[in-house]
Amino acid sequence: MPVKVIEKQIKKSELSDLELKGNYGGLIKAVVDIKRAVMIAGVTMHSDAEEMLLEGGSEQADLWGINLYLQECEDDWIEYDSVINLRPYQGNDSRGVDDPEIRQKIREIVNNLVKEA
């Protein structure tokens, strides 16, 4: 499966080859570094992208796992759900992203990196 490191703006259509097929419902797993404003997409497990970003100099506290659904509209295409988000020590007690400010930052980064046209 191809993996993309996204540091510059790309078209949404350029992500279509990263969709997981079958029981996954066409989702793309990705991890966003909210400090560096970069994303790795197309992994089978969020932890794989997390490891790649950590090896590249990212800090654990800045990494958040998401799922992208290309067929959904802008407000609904990001799902904040990953085991790597479970961080009680950071105040995040769920697989989601509990802090609305962090969710907003993730949304802004993803929408700045991935454009509709």
JOGI-V532331 format. One line per field, one symbol per residue. phi: phi as a letter, one per 40 degrees, with the letter a starting at -180 (. if undefined). psi: psi as a letter, one per 30 degrees, with the letter a starting at -180 (. if undefined). burial: # if it has 16 or more other ideal C-beta (glycine too) atoms within 10 Angstrom, else .. A space follows every 10 residues. Layout:
phi = ???
psi = ???
burial = ???
//
This chain:
phi = .cbbcbbbcb cdcccdcccc cgccggcbca bbccccfbab bgccbdcccd cccccchcbd ccbbcbbbbc cccdcbcbbc aaccccadcb gbcbccbccc ccdccddccc cccbbcb
psi = kkkkkjflkl keffffffkk lbffgglkkl kkjfefhlkk lglekefeee eeeefgglke ffkkklkkjf fllefgfkki jkeffjiefg gjglfajeje eeeeeeeeee feejke.
burial = ...#.#.... ....#..### ......#### ####.##### ###..#.### #.#....#.. .#######.. ......##.# ##.##..... .#...##... .##.###.## ..##...
//
